[in-house]
Amino acid sequence: MTADSLPGAGGAAGPCVVQYDVTNPGAEPFTYTITFSLMDEQGRAMSNVEETVASVGAGKTVRRTLEHGGYPGGGVLDAGRVRILDVERVPSDEAPAPASSCPASGLRLTADQGDAAMGLRVVGLHLENCGSRTYSLEGYPVLQLLDAEHQPVDGIEILRGTDGIPMAGGDEGPPRPVTLRPGESAVSGLAWRNTTEFGEAVTVPYVRVRAEAGADPVTVAPHLDLGTTGELGVRPWRKDETEAGRGAGESGSGRPGAQGPYGMPSSS
């Protein structure tokens, strides 16, 4: 991935337009999410910008313009002041649907930014009924852990429930039926401890998620830093009763500081 600058409408003395290239060396279309850091003249990070480049064809290169929305402090943005912090890529047919669209299934599955405290990690999974029909499910999301090359990661035990994860709290009992009317959401979650003792620490960048067995897969990038624990807990689906979960068209990720249905802080 490369970036360069072009003079903007104001000419050489005006703000520059930063363009970047995304090349897909794979054998199928991938969707890329790139996190950029915008720097000041002293090389200090001013803000981060995340952009998604959808459906880059196999072996193709596409060029995009960085939509930075204005440089902090009125400075001039150019490629020399842009750093790439992170690049995620998932198969395009498994990429999470943006809030402005609804998959053919009528279900939008996303992951939030998560919460971390004292070694405990929690990432919420959100399932929104963005379609026109009522949808019912019961149980746990079906997970497959993937490495950076999207190959299965072995040796990790996926626990049904989080009772076995220290400090993660309970799951309010066994799974129970969840019925989602159009615009309603359900929430699940992943919980693990970032504990490193003897052995090799394991990091899982991607997780392929199905709302239930047989559902269409969605690949998310929670970056599970599992340490040497070898365990990942998954919570059962519960109706999302937060204000954000009840709003049609919302992602269901909740408001900063809000309490989710499991009593954990919801992340925006």
CORLIN-V110754 format. One record per residue. RES is the residue in three letters. PHI is phi in whole degrees, 0 to 359 (* if undefined). Layout:
# CORLIN-V110754
res=RES phi=PHI
res=RES phi=PHI
This chain:
# CORLIN-V110754
res=MET phi=*
res=THR phi=231
res=ALA phi=222
res=ASP phi=214
res=SER phi=244
res=LEU phi=233
res=PRO phi=301
res=GLY phi=276
res=ALA phi=298
res=GLY phi=277
res=GLY phi=81
res=ALA phi=297
res=ALA phi=273
res=GLY phi=268
res=PRO phi=300
res=CYS phi=266
res=VAL phi=259
res=VAL phi=265
res=GLN phi=247
res=TYR phi=219
res=ASP phi=253
res=VAL phi=238
res=THR phi=247
res=ASN phi=257
res=PRO phi=276
res=GLY phi=282
res=ALA phi=259
res=GLU phi=213
res=PRO phi=295
res=PHE phi=234
res=THR phi=253
res=TYR phi=251
res=THR phi=239
res=ILE phi=246
res=THR phi=255
res=PHE phi=255
res=SER phi=249
res=LEU phi=265
res=MET phi=252
res=ASP phi=268
res=GLU phi=296
res=GLN phi=269
res=GLY phi=81
res=ARG phi=271
res=ALA phi=291
res=MET phi=260
res=SER phi=196
res=ASN phi=247
res=VAL phi=230
res=GLU phi=247
res=GLU phi=231
res=THR phi=246
res=VAL phi=247
res=ALA phi=273
res=SER phi=53
res=VAL phi=280
res=GLY phi=295
res=ALA phi=302
res=GLY phi=72
res=LYS phi=258
res=THR phi=237
res=VAL phi=239
res=ARG phi=247
res=ARG phi=229
res=THR phi=256
res=LEU phi=291
res=GLU phi=270
res=HIS phi=279
res=GLY phi=67
res=GLY phi=100
res=TYR phi=277
res=PRO phi=303
res=GLY phi=74
res=GLY phi=74
res=GLY phi=286
res=VAL phi=260
res=LEU phi=268
res=ASP phi=216
res=ALA phi=299
res=GLY phi=291
res=ARG phi=248
res=VAL phi=239
res=ARG phi=241
res=ILE phi=267
res=LEU phi=273
res=ASP phi=202
res=VAL phi=228
res=GLU phi=247
res=ARG phi=218
res=VAL phi=225
res=PRO phi=306
res=SER phi=301
res=ASP phi=283
res=GLU phi=241
res=ALA phi=287
res=PRO phi=302
res=ALA phi=287
res=PRO phi=293
res=ALA phi=299
res=SER phi=276
res=SER phi=225
res=CYS phi=227
res=PRO phi=299
res=ALA phi=300
res=SER phi=290
res=GLY phi=82
res=LEU phi=235
res=ARG phi=251
res=LEU phi=250
res=THR phi=221
res=ALA phi=242
res=ASP phi=269
res=GLN phi=281
res=GLY phi=83
res=ASP phi=216
res=ALA phi=226
res=ALA phi=204
res=MET phi=51
res=GLY phi=87
res=LEU phi=271
res=ARG phi=242
res=VAL phi=222
res=VAL phi=237
res=GLY phi=275
res=LEU phi=251
res=HIS phi=235
res=LEU phi=238
res=GLU phi=254
res=ASN phi=277
res=CYS phi=264
res=GLY phi=269
res=SER phi=246
res=ARG phi=240
res=THR phi=290
res=TYR phi=232
res=SER phi=236
res=LEU phi=207
res=GLU phi=205
res=GLY phi=120
res=TYR phi=244
res=PRO phi=300
res=VAL phi=262
res=LEU phi=244
res=GLN phi=226
res=LEU phi=275
res=LEU phi=231
res=ASP phi=273
res=ALA phi=296
res=GLU phi=262
res=HIS phi=65
res=GLN phi=260
res=PRO phi=301
res=VAL phi=259
res=ASP phi=261
res=GLY phi=87
res=ILE phi=250
res=GLU phi=273
res=ILE phi=265
res=LEU phi=271
res=ARG phi=277
res=GLY phi=101
res=THR phi=242
res=ASP phi=300
res=GLY phi=276
res=ILE phi=260
res=PRO phi=306
res=MET phi=72
res=ALA phi=279
res=GLY phi=83
res=GLY phi=274
res=ASP phi=246
res=GLU phi=59
res=GLY phi=89
res=PRO phi=289
res=PRO phi=301
res=ARG phi=220
res=PRO phi=299
res=VAL phi=235
res=THR phi=244
res=LEU phi=248
res=ARG phi=280
res=PRO phi=308
res=GLY phi=93
res=GLU phi=266
res=SER phi=226
res=ALA phi=240
res=VAL phi=227
res=SER phi=231
res=GLY phi=186
res=LEU phi=250
res=ALA phi=223
res=TRP phi=202
res=ARG phi=254
res=ASN phi=269
res=THR phi=251
res=THR phi=238
res=GLU phi=235
res=PHE phi=277
res=GLY phi=109
res=GLU phi=266
res=ALA phi=292
res=VAL phi=243
res=THR phi=239
res=VAL phi=243
res=PRO phi=287
res=TYR phi=233
res=VAL phi=226
res=ARG phi=272
res=VAL phi=240
res=ARG phi=243
res=ALA phi=302
res=GLU phi=201
res=ALA phi=304
res=GLY phi=90
res=ALA phi=283
res=ASP phi=296
res=PRO phi=280
res=VAL phi=230
res=THR phi=259
res=VAL phi=246
res=ALA phi=235
res=PRO phi=277
res=HIS phi=52
res=LEU phi=284
res=ASP phi=267
res=LEU phi=282
res=GLY phi=59
res=THR phi=249
res=THR phi=291
res=GLY phi=70
res=GLU phi=223
res=LEU phi=221
res=GLY phi=265
res=VAL phi=234
res=ARG phi=270
res=PRO phi=289
res=TRP phi=295
res=ARG phi=227
res=LYS phi=298
res=ASP phi=275
res=GLU phi=264
res=THR phi=288
res=GLU phi=301
res=ALA phi=294
res=GLY phi=292
res=ARG phi=272
res=GLY phi=275
res=ALA phi=298
res=GLY phi=88
res=GLU phi=276
res=SER phi=281
res=GLY phi=79
res=SER phi=277
res=GLY phi=86
res=ARG phi=256
res=PRO phi=305
res=GLY phi=86
res=ALA phi=284
res=GLN phi=265
res=GLY phi=282
res=PRO phi=293
res=TYR phi=260
res=GLY phi=81
res=MET phi=264
res=PRO phi=298
res=SER phi=273
res=SER phi=255
res=SER phi=271
